[in-house]
Structures are given as C-alpha cells and as structure tokens.
Amino acid sequence: MSLQDLFITPFYLALFYALAYVVRPKITNIYTKKYFIPALTLKFIGAIALGIIYQFYYNSGDTFNYYYHATIIHDAFSESFFTGLKLLTATKNSPDIAAYTIRMFWFGSTGGDNTEFFVVRIAAFLGLFCFNCYTVIALFFALISFTGIWAMYITFLRLYPAAYKQLAIATFFLPSVFFWGSGLMKDSLCLGALGWIFYGFYHGLILKRNILRSALLGGLGAYLLIMIKVYILMSFLAPASLWVFNENSQRINNSLLRTLSKPFLIVMGLAVGYFGSVNLTKGDERFDVEKIGERSRITQQALYSRTKDNGSAYDIGKLDGSLGSIISVAPQAIFVTLYRPFIWEARNPIMLLSALESLWFTWFTISILFRAGLARSLRLISARPILPFCLMFTIIFAVGVGVNSGNFGTLVRYKIPLMPFYLSALYILYAEATAKARPTRARTTVAA
C-alpha cells in the first residue's frame, strides 16, 4: 500500500457505491433493502482492513504476494501490450517473458498452472482498470465476493423468509467472514463462488426457474472453485445432491409413496455427490480421494510443526496417511473447527476474535439443544431439507479443514465458507423450535 492508494481509492469507492445504488432497487425488496449498503460497506472495510493488518501487523503475507506478482504483469503491459498479455495467460515459460517470470516465485517449474497464479491473473487483470492500485484491486475482490454472498442470502430467504434478519447476520455480519473473505485473497473469490453455486443449485435444480441463468452463474462459481480451492466444491457436492433429491421427494403428494421413495432418493443424492467429487479430483495430486489421506497427514504435520512453539497449534490425534485415520479423528476435527479456539487459547487479537465467535457458536448450539431437545431437534431438521444440507456440508467441510489446518491461524481463514451455512441452519432451527413452542404467535413472511 502506498500514497497512490490514498488518492485513487476514494474515487473508486464513490464509483462502486454509485453502481450499488443503481443496482439495489432491482435486487432488493422492502425487507432486504436496508442490508444491501451496510453489507457491502462491511466487505469494503474488510478488504481495506486486511491490507492494513498484513502490512503493519504481519509485515508480509499472501495478499502482498498476489499483488507483487500482479505488479510484474502490470510492468510487462507497460512495456508491451502483447508481452503483458502473453504473461497474463502463460502456463509455460518462454524466452519473451523469461525476464519477468524469473522474478515470479509462483510461476515456478510448473509455469502458471497453479491456484496461486490463477488468482494473480485475476488481480493483474483488475489492476489494468485501476492503475494497479492495491487497495482498489482489493475492493474489486470484495465486490466479487459480495455478489456471491448476496446471492446466498436471497437464496436462504426463498427457503426461509421468516428469519430474514437472522439470515442477514449469518451471511453478512460475521466478523471473520467479512474480514478474511473480502480482501485480495483466494478466500474472497471462493466465498463469492460458493454463494453463486448455492444460488444455481436452488434456482436451477429445485425451483427449476431461470435454468439457463442459474446454470451459467452456478457453473462460473464451480469453475472458480475448481481453479482455486476444489476441495470446497468436493465438500459441497454430496450435501447439495442430497438436498436436491430431498426437496423433490417433499413434492410427492402421495404420503406412502413419498415415505417409500425417500430412502432411495437420499441414497441416490449421496451417490451422485460422491462420484461427482471423486471424478472431479481424479488424478489431482493434492485432492485425489485415493491420496487425500497422505496429503492431509503431510499438510497437518507441516502446519502444526511450524506453529507449535507460538501456542497457536492444535493436536487432534495421530494421522497415518489413511482414510481410516481421518475418520477416527473426525469428531475432534469437527469440534476444533466449530468451537475452538477457546478464549484462553487466544494468542493475538485476530485469534481472540475467532475465539469469541467460537464461544458464541458453542453457546447458541447448546441453547437450541436445551430448548428443543435432541430428539425434537432431529425431527425439525428432517422436516426442512435445507437443514440437512447445511449441517452435512458443515460437517464434511469441518472435517477437511480441521484435519488439514494444524493451527488456529490458518483454521480461522479456511473455515469461513462453512460459517454462513452453519449459523443459518442454527437460526432456522431456532426459529422452528420457538415457533413450535408458541403456536399462537404469528410468523413473519417475506417475499424474497
């Protein structure tokens, strides 16, 4: 970040807000309108704050590594448009771009065919429209993320309009989500992509409306996740497939036929999701299901050993490289992801923020179970297809990041995709439990 940011950023902020005010009437209603600008503002604050924290607290980090590479591409464009274009799209080295690639540690022996360089390409492309200003590129990332988060919110509203206030909190106002999911990072793009996939699945495969638009938006989100963090898509597919089959089974009018067909549809949904995930990553050294146990062991041990001396590491048990060992530590991984770090485990302000969120998640989960009871909670969950989807995605994703992170510093960033889904599920479950307990009280309805 430099003086250039101070002069250019206000102009682009004004431009983005002007665009937001033009678009808002088309995609909001009387109930959702009041959240649009505040939610967008939080994304912008998160993007700027992340850059400031990395510059003045951490003194380095991935966000500046992305910018460093984007700057090299910008320099190439300054010298020659065609050289810059070739560098922007290159997957292999060549003599005419070697003077630039030799400075790019993420170009590497594999060329530009890696997830980090894919994000660099996006950052460099956006930099062409803003004089390669770091803060404005970060605001672009926040804007991209916000479009997906808004799509996620309006999808939740179509499913449960009575909790529109609580769902706004779950999708927009979690501090970790708008901080880590807004700046010049992979996480911002992935969070936005996940929102569009969620939107596409619901509108295309459940509502069956605007199928082409839903397929395009969902497909774009899937493409981004495949290119950046395919394991998010892997975690999403099986729960989403189950959700689609479950929703469609609810529409069978004959109760006997619906009861008889439901187990079959559930198995079909899980099978479709599983085989989709397996084929999606087949041959990928990082995420191939046959190799994922060993990769998890290597990643977990590396991150744990790197941070065990500063107190931010956690231990969930022994991994031996097999899928069986991942299953054996899954309960610990889920608990760590959702409910830790504890307050006394916080070693810095960022970790303290995560600890407070985890404490709140713990309290909220326990309060719902006490209010509704375990058996009744399970009945309420089975009655709303969105709830099994959210909770299943949360569990699968929590196992994945809990096993692989090894320390709270990376965990707080890796887990943000599940947090809106888990908290939304808790809010819907809470609303159902309190509505059942007070049947005479009218429920609010909203046209999403």
N, C-alpha and C positions, 0 to 999 in steps of 0.2 A: 504494500500500500504506500502511496506517495502523495505529493501535493496535487498531482493530476486528479486523484480521486476526489479531493475536496471541491474542485472546480466543476468537474464533469458530472459527478453523481447527482447533485440536485436537479440538473436539467432532465436526466433520465428518470429520476423519481417522479417528477412532475408529468412526464410523458406517460409513464406506467399508470399513474393514478388517473390521468385523463382517460386512458383506454379503459381502465377498470370502471369508471363512472359511466362510460358509454355502454359497456357490455352488461353491467349489473342488472338493468331492467329486463333484459332478455333471459336471464338465467336465475332470477330470484323471484320470490313471492313475498307477501306481506310478513310472513314469519321468518323467512331466511335472509331477507334484505339486510337486516341490521348486523348480521355476522360477516357479510362479504368484505367490507373495507377493513374492519378490525382484524379479521383473519389474515388478509393479505398484508396488512401492516406488520403483524407479528412475523410473517415469513421474511419480510424485508429486514426487520430488526434482527432476526435470527441470522440472516446472511451476513449482515454487517458485523454483528457481534462475534460471529465465528471467526471472521478475518482478524478482528482486533485481538481476540483471545489467543489465536495462534501466533500472531506477530509479537504481542507484548508479554504473554504468559508462557507459551511453549517455545517461542523463538524460532519455530520451524513447523513443518507438518505437511501432510499430503496436499492440502489446499494450495500451498505455495509451490509445491512440486508440479501440480497441474498448471499453475499459472506460469511457472518457469518454462515449461515445455511449450505452452501456448505462445509465449513471448518469442521463442526461437522461430516458430512458424510465422508469427507476425513479421519478424525481421526478414524472413525469406520472401514474404509477399512484398515487403518494402523494396527489396532488391529486384525482384522479378515476379510478376503475377503467375507465370507458368511454373516457376520453381516453387513458389509458395503452394500452388495448387497440387503439384506433384508430392510435395512433402506432406500436405494435409491428408492426402488419400493413399500415401505409400504404405504398403505392407512389407516390402523388402527394400534393402539398401541399394543404391545405385550411385555412380560417380557424380552425377549432377546435384545430388542432395547430401553427399557424404560430409561436406563441410558443416552441415547443420546436424545431421544425425549423430556425429561423433560427440556432440555436446549433450545428447539426449539419452540419459541412462535408462529411460523406459522404452526406448526404441529397441535396444538390446539385440541379442543374437537372433531372436525370432522376428525381428523387424517391428512393424507397427501392429502386429496381430496379437494384441493382448488387451485386457479390460482397461488398464490404466490409460493406454494410448487412445482407446476409443473415447474416453472422457476428455482427454486432451483435444481430440479433434473437435468435439462439440464446443469446448471452451474457446479454442482458436477461431472457429467459425463465428461464434458470437462476438469475439473480440474484434472482428473486422467491422462491426457496426458501431463500435463504441471506443475507437482509438486504443484498443487493447487495455482498457481500464479495468483493473482487478475488481473493484467494488461493483461496477456495472455488470461485469460478467457474472459475479455472484448474485446480483439482483435478477439477472436473466434466469439463473438456475432456480432461484426462489420462485419466480413466476411460473416456470415449467412445473415445479413441484406443486405449486398451489392449484394449478388447473386439475391435476390428478386428485388432490385432496378434496377439492370442491366436488368433483365427480363422485368420489367416495361418499361424501356427506349426503348429496342428493339421492344417492342410491340407498343409503341407510334410511333416509326419510321416506322413500317409497315403501320400504319394508316395515317401518315402524314410526309413523308421523307423530304419535302422541309424545314422544320423547325428544322433540326437535332441539330443545335447549341442552339437554344432557348429551345428545349426539354431537352437538357443536363443540362441547368441551372435549369429548373423546377424539374428535378428528382435528380440531384446530388449536386447542389451548393447552395441550400437554407440553410443559417446558422442554423436555428432552427432544420431543418430536419436532417442534418448530425451531429449536436451536441446531440440532445435528442434521435435520432434514431440510435445510434451507440454503446453505452456502455452496461454495464451489467444491463439491464433493460428490462421490458416487451416490451417497445416500439420498441426496436431493432428487436426482433423476430416478432412482429406484422407487422412492416413495411415491412420486408422481405417476410412474409407470404402473405400480401396483394398484393405485386408485382407478386408472383407466381400464385395467384388466377386470377389476371388480365390477365396474360400470358395464363393460362389454358383456361379461358373463350374464349379469342380471337382465339387461335390456334385450340382449340378443337371444339367449337360450331359455330364459324363464318368462319374461314378459312377451318375447317374440315381437318386439316393435322396433322400427328403425334398424332392421337387422344389418343392413349394409354399413351404416354409420357405426353401429356397435362393433361390428367385425373389424372395421378399419381402426377404430380407436383402441379396442382391445388388442388387436394384432400389433399395433405400434408399441403399446405397453409391453407386450410379450417380447417383441424384438429387442427393446431396450434392456429388459431383464436378461435375456439370453446373452447379450453382448457384454453386460456389466456384472450382474450377480444372478446367475442362472439358478442358484440354489433357492432363491426366493420363489421363483416360478415353480420349481420342483415341489416346494412345501405347499404351494397354493393349489396345484392341480387336483390332487386326490380329494381334499375337502370341497373344492369347488365343484368337481364332478358329482360327488355325493350330494351336494346342495341342489344341483340341477335336477337330479333324479328324485330327490326327496320332495322338492317343490312340485314337480309334475305328478308325483304319486298323490299329493294332497288334493289334486284336482279330479281324481277319480270319484265319481258321485256315489257309486255302489260301495257301501262301507265294508262288506265282506270281501269284495274284490280288492279294495284298497288295502285291507289288512293282509290279504294273502300275497299281494304283489309287492308290498313294501320291502320285505327282506331281500327279494330278488333284485329290486331296483337299487337298494343300498349296496349290495354286493357288486352289481354292475357299475355303479358310480365309483366305488373304490378301485375296482379293476381297471376301469378306463383311466383314472387318475394315476394309478401306479404304473401301468405300462406306458402312459404318456411321459411320466417322469423318467423312467428307465431309458426309453428310446431318445429322449431329449438330450441326455448326457452320455450316451453310449460312446465310448472311445475318448471321452474327455478325461485327461489325466487327473484333473482336480476333483471332478464330481461324478465320475463313473461309479454306479452303485457297487460294482464288484471291488472297487478300490477305495471307497469312501471311508471305510474303517481305518485303513492305514494312513490315509491323508489326514483324517481327524486326529489320530494319535500324534503325528508329526507336528501339525499346527498347534495343537493344545500344549504339547511339551515345549515348543519353541516360545510361545507367548507366556506360558507360566514361568519358565526359567528366566525370561527377560525381565520380569517384574516382581519376582518373589521377594527380592530384597527391599522393595519400597512399600510393601504391605498391600498392594492392590491385586495380587494374585489370589486365586481361589483353587481349591482342590475338590473335585467331585468324585474321585476314585480312579482306579487303575484302568487304563485303556491298553489293550494288547494288539490293536490293529484289526480286530474282527468286528463284524456287525453285532455279534452277541455281547461284546463288552460295551458297545454303545447302548444297547438295550438295558444292560444291567445298571448303567449309571444314569439312565434317562430320568428317573424320578428326581435325583439330585440336580440334574441339569435344568429341569423344568422349574424347580424351586428357586435355584440360583437366578435364573433368568427373570422370573416374575417378581420375586420378593427379596432379593438382595441387590446391592449391599445393604447391610444393617447400618443404622446410624453410627454405631461405634466403629464400623469398618471404613468410614469415610476418611480419606487422607488429604483431600483438597476440596475447594469449593465446587468443582464440577461433579466430583463423586458425592458430595453432600447433597446436591440437587437430585441426583439419581436415588440416593438413599431415602430422601423424603418422599419421592414418588413411589418407591417400593413399599415404604411404610403405609402410604395411603392405599395402594393396591391391596396390601395384606388386610388392612382394616376393612375395606369395602367388601372384599371377598368373604371374610368371616362374618360380617354383619348380615350379608344376604343369606348365608347358610343358616345363621341363627334365626333370622326372621322367617324364612320359608321352610327350613329343614332340608336335609339331604334328599329324602325320597320325593318330596314335593318339588324341590328344585329340579330334579331329574325329569319329572313329569312335565314341568314347564318348559324345560329345554327341548324335550322331544316334541312338544306341541308347536314349536316355532322353528322351521327348517333353517333360518338364518343363524340360530344359536349353535346347533351342532357344527355348522360350517366355521363360525368364528372360533369356537373353542378347539375344534380339531386343528385348524390352521395354527392357532396359538401354541398348542401342544407340540405339533411337529416342528414348528419353527423354533420354539424354545429349546427343544432337544438339540437341534442343529447348532444354534449359536451358543448354547450353554456348554456343549461339549467342545466346541472349537475355539472359544474365546480365550479361556485360561486366565484372564484378568478382567477386573471391573472396568478398566479404562476403555478397552475395546468392546466389552459387552454392552455398555450403555449406548454405544453407537450402533452396534449390529442389531440390537433388538427393537429398534424403533418401528420397523414395519408391522410387528405384531401388536404394538401397544394400542393403536386406534381400534383394532378389531376386538381385542380382549376387553378394553374398557367399554366399548359399545355393547358387547354381549352382557357385561355386568349391569349396565344401565337398563337394557331391555329386560333382563331377568328381574331386576329390582322393580321396575315399573309393573311387570306382570305380577310379581309377588304382592306388591302393595295394592294393586287393583283388585286382585282376588280377595285380599283381606278386607277391602272396603268396597263391596259391590255396588253400593248405592251412590258412590261418588262418580260424577260424570268424567269421562276421559276426553282430553283434548284431541282433536283431529286436525290434520294439516294436509292441504293439497300440495304435494311436492312437485 
